[in-house]
Amino acid sequence: MRALLAPWIFLFCAVAAAQVPQAPQIAARQFLLLDVTADQVLAAKDADVQVEPSSLTKLMTAYLVYDALRSGKIRLDQKLPVSTRAWKTPGSRMFIDPKMQVPVEDLIKGMVVQSGNDATVALAEGVGGTVEHFVELMNQQAKALGMSHTTFKNPEGLPAPGHTSTARDLGVLATRLIQDFPQDLPYYAIKKYRYQGTPTANDTNRNTLLFRDPTVDGLMTGHTDAAGYCVIATAKRDFPNLQGRRLLAIVLGATSDSARANETQKLLNWGFTAFEGLKLFGANQAVLEPQVWKGSATTVKLGQPQPIVLAVPAGSGSRIKTQVARPDPLVAPIQKGQKVATLKILSGEQVLREVPLVALETVEQAGIFGRAWDAIRLWIK
């Protein structure tokens, strides 16, 4: 009788290893290009070097603000006071002052579009009670997201000893921001904004790509003398074989505003053309339906709640192979969402990615007679 947990392999097709495209020369100290749809790194340079994140810090502040909105701790129409501390915070401004009570949504726009440090501090105080407590929440959230090389010292990104992150950690943050709060992504595509009664001096989004490329819809820029010119930009483009493919580019330490935009555009365009998105399986689509023993059903559908997508060098999609390894026999009970198998995606003999396959439905145990009959069948098998 075969071992109860011997792996069962399902082979779709064979492939020779594909040549990985060479990334273009990018005039920046660090960069990282991510395919968000496929959850893959396409290109990187010094992505784990700790640097000053400048105003890219505001993405973590935004993450916590959106989380507070989702939990009901604050509301978009809720008016928050402007403290003297917020008013006096140096750097880029929304131009609010202590005489004002500003709605949360306007503060979000001031932080995102105008990169307003005053708006950012007002939000931090509104969510955390104090800036100091909010910074504690920022670092707790960074740890929870797996940003292991990041430490925040303030919510707005002004230079401070020990206030550091990496391109890779910032990529994690931006990706999770997009995935966890998709309803808030439109804020980052706003090109111009100013709060009523404030000057127009700082009413234009610093993300130049919003004005150049209609597929770019965020996210944030930053600049200090030490950090140079930085940006996290994301673009979503439609292709015949994959609608809504999203890339995310992190470019740190460029020499000017124009260089920041030019190099980021170059990186995004290269990613979309050098790689193609290959949709292997749709959301909740069964990758396979293996036999179930001692269960209320005879088979179970295995797959993923999200589409399974792979980024491959352009033109090489037809040469990918996949394998599925699972226990055999598969015995009930099996709960919906339970990991049952692993999908391995390969190029030649190289494993490109492993994806857990979960049960898309629950299979309860059969009754006593059904279990006994299957036990006999398994013994004979």
N, C-alpha and C positions, 0 to 999 in steps of 0.2 A: 504494500500500500504506500502511495506517495506521501512524503512528509506533509503535515498539515499546513505549514507556512511556506512551502516552496513557492518562489516567485513565478508569476505567470506573465509572459512577455507578449505584447501585441505590437507588431511591426507594420507601419503604414507604407514606407518606401525608403529607398536608399539614396545616399547623397555623398558626393565628394566634398571635402572641406572647401569653403568659399574664402576668397581673398578679402581680408578686411580693408575697407577704404582708408587711405591716409588722410588724416585731418589737415585742413589748410593751415597755413601760418597765421596765427592770431597775435596781433600786437597788444598783448596784455600780460601781466605777471602770472595770472592764473585764469583758467577757464574750465568749464564743465558743460557738456551738452548731454541732455537727458531726453530720451523718448518716453514721455509720461504714459502714453497709451500702451506701450509695450513694457514699461518698467525696466528700461535698459539704459546703461551708459553708452553713448556713441563715441565720445571723445573727451579727453581730459588732459590738463597740464597742471601739475603741482596742486591738485585738488585737495590735498590734505595738509597744506601749509597754513598755519594759523595766521590770520590777518585781521586788521581792523575792519569791521563790517559796515561802518558808517550808517547811513540811513536805511540800509537793507535790514537793520535791526527792527525797523517798524513793522516788518512782516510778522515777527513774533508778537509784537503788541497787538497787531490786527487779529492774529490767531486767537489770542485770549479774549479780545473784545467780541469777536464773533461767537466764541464759546459761551461767553456771558449772555449774549443775546439769545442763543439757542436754549440755554437753561432758564431763561426768564429773569435773570438777575438784573438786567437792564433792558430798556426798550428803545427802539429807534427814535421814537418821538419824545423820549424823556430828556428834559433839559438839565444839563450839568453846569455847576458853577465853574468859573474860571478863577483859579487861585492866583495869588501873587507869584508863586513859584512858576506856574505855567506861563503867565504873562511875561516873566523876566527870563525865561529859558532862551538862550542865544541861538543864533543860526536861522535857518529858514522858518518863515512864520505864516500863520493864517491871519494874523493881526486881530486876535480877540483880546479882550481885557477884562479885568475883574468886575466891571459894571454889567457884564453880559451873562446871560443864562443861555447856553447853546445846546440845541438838540444833538443827541448822540449821532444821528445820521450825518449832520453837517460836520461834526467833529471828525467822523470817519473820512468824509470827502476832503476835509482840510488836511488830514494826515496823509491820505493816499495821493491826492492830486497835487496839493501844494507842498507836500512833505513838511507840513507845519509841525515844528517841535512843540509849539504852544498847545496845539490841538492834541498831540500825542501825550503830553504830560497830563492834560485835562482828562483824557480817556483813562490813563493809567490810574489817576486818583479816583475816578468814578468807579472803576472796576475793583481796584485793590485797596481802596481806602487811603493808602499812602503810596508814594512812589517806591519807597523801600520795600513794602510788602509786595507790590506789583512785580518788582524785579525778582523777588524770591519766586513768585509764580512763574515768571519767564524761565528761570533756570530749572524749575521743576518740570515744566512742560518740555523744555529742551531735552532733558534727561529721558522723559517718557517717550519722546519721538526718536531717541537714539542718536541725538546730536552730541556725541561723546567728546568733541573737541571745541565746544562752544561754552563761553561764559559771558553772561550779560551783566553789565554794571548800571545800565540805565535803559529807559524804554525808547529813547529817540535816536541813539546812535552817535552822540557827541563823543569825542575821544576821551577815554578814561583808562587808567592802568588796568590791564587784565581783561578789558572788553574786547574779546576776540572770537572769531569763528573761522570756518574754512569753506571753500567752494562746495565741497561735498555736503557738509552739514546744512549750508544754505539751500542746497538742492533738495535735501530731505524736507526742510521746512516749507519751501515753496510748493513742492509736490503735494504735501499733506494739506496745505492751505487750499490748493485747487480742488483736491479730492474731497476734503472734509466739509468745505464751505463753498460749493459751486455757485450757490445763489448770490454770493457776495463778490464773485469775480468781476461782474460788470463795473464795480467802482473803479477798477484799475484801468479801464478803457476810457474813462472820462478825460477829455482833452483839456477842458477849461472849467474852472470853478472858482468862485469866491463867495464868501458869506456876506449877506446883506449888510450894508453899512461899513464894509471894510475896503481898503484900497485895492486897486487892480494890479498892483506892482508884482504880485506873485500868483497870478491866476492861471498859468499855463503849465500843464504836466511836463515834467522834465524828460519823460521817456520819448525821445525824438522818433522812435520807431512807430509810435502810434500815428504819427502824421505821414509816415512814409509807406508803411506796409499795412494794408487793410486786414491781414490775417493776424496781426499782433494785437493782443487784447490785455496786456499787462507786462510786468507787474510793478517794479520799483527801481529807482535809481539811487545812487549815493555818491558822496564825494567828501573827502577831507584831504588835507595835505599828505598825510601818511598813507591813506588808503588809495589815493588816486581816484580816477573816475570809474565807478562800478555800476553794474546793472544786472538785474534778473529779469529777463524778457521771455515771454511765452507767446507762441503762435499756434493757431489751429488751422489746418488746411484739409480740404476734401480731395480724395483720390478715388478713381473708379473702383478699386478693390477695397478701400477702407475710408469711410467717411469720418471726418472729425479727428484726424490724427494730430496729436498735440506734442510739440517739442518745447523744451525749457532750456534756455541758455543762461549760464552764469558767467559773466566776464568781469574780472576784478583787476584793478591797477592799470587801466588805460591812461593815456597821457592827456586826453582832452575829451570834451563832450562829443565832438564830432567823431573822434577815433572810437570812443565807446560805442556809438551807434553803428558806425561802419563795420567794426569788427564783429559785433553781435549779429548784424544782418548777414554778414558773410558766413558766420557759423550756422545760423538757422537755415539759410539757403542750401548750404552744403549738406546738412543733416537730412533735409527733405529730399534732396536729389541723389545723394550717395547711398541712402538706405531706403528700402521700401517696407511698408508695414504689411505684415502677412497675418491675416486673421485665420487662425487655425480652427477655433470653435467659438460659437456665439455664447452669450450669457445664458446659463441654465441649459445649454445644449449637452446632450449625453455624449461623452467621449466613447463610452462603451456601456453595455448593460450586462454585467456578468451574472451568472447563476448564483442564487442565494439558497443556502440549505437551512432547514428547520425554521423557515420564515413564513409569514402570512402571505408573502408574494414570492414568486419563483425567481425574479430578477430584481436588480436595483440599478437606477440610472446614476452614473458617476460623471461629474463635470465640475464646473466652477460657476458661482453666481455672476461673475464678471466675464466678459469676453477674454479669451486666451489669444494674445497678440504677440507676435515676434517681429523685431526689426532685423532685417537681413540685408546684405549688400544688394544693391539694385540688380535685378536680373537673375538672382540666385534662389528665388523663392521656390521654384519647382524642384530643387535639389535637397530640400530639408527632409529629415526623417524623424519620426517620433516613436517612442517606446513607452509602454505602460507596464509598470510592475505592481502586482497586488498579491495579497495572500490567496491561497487556494488550498482548501475550499473556503468560501466566504460564508460565515455562519451568522444568522440572526441572533439577537436584535441588532439593528443598525439605525442610528438616529440621523435625521436630516442635519446636514452640516458636518457630520463626522468624517474625518479624513480616513479614506479607505485605501487609496492607491497614490502612485506618483507618476506623473507624465514627464518623461525625459525628452527634451528637444535637442537634436544633435545635428552637427554638420560634420559629415564623415564619422570619425570616432570621437570627436570632441563634443562634450556635453555643453551646450550653450545655456541651458536653463532647465531647472526642475520645477514643476508646478504640482502642488498637492491637488489631488482629485477628491472631492467630497461627495457624500451621498446627497442627491438632489431631492430625496424623499425618504420618509421613515418606513422601515420594514420591521414590524413587530415579530415577536416569536410566534410560531405556530402553536396550535394546541398540543396536548400531550401525545395524541396519536400521530399527528403530523411530524412531531419531533422524533418520535420513536421510529417511524417509517424511514425518515431521512437518515437516522443513525444507522439503520440496517443497510440502506443503500450506500452510505459512505463506507461502511465496513467492507461491503462487496467490492466497491470501487478500488 
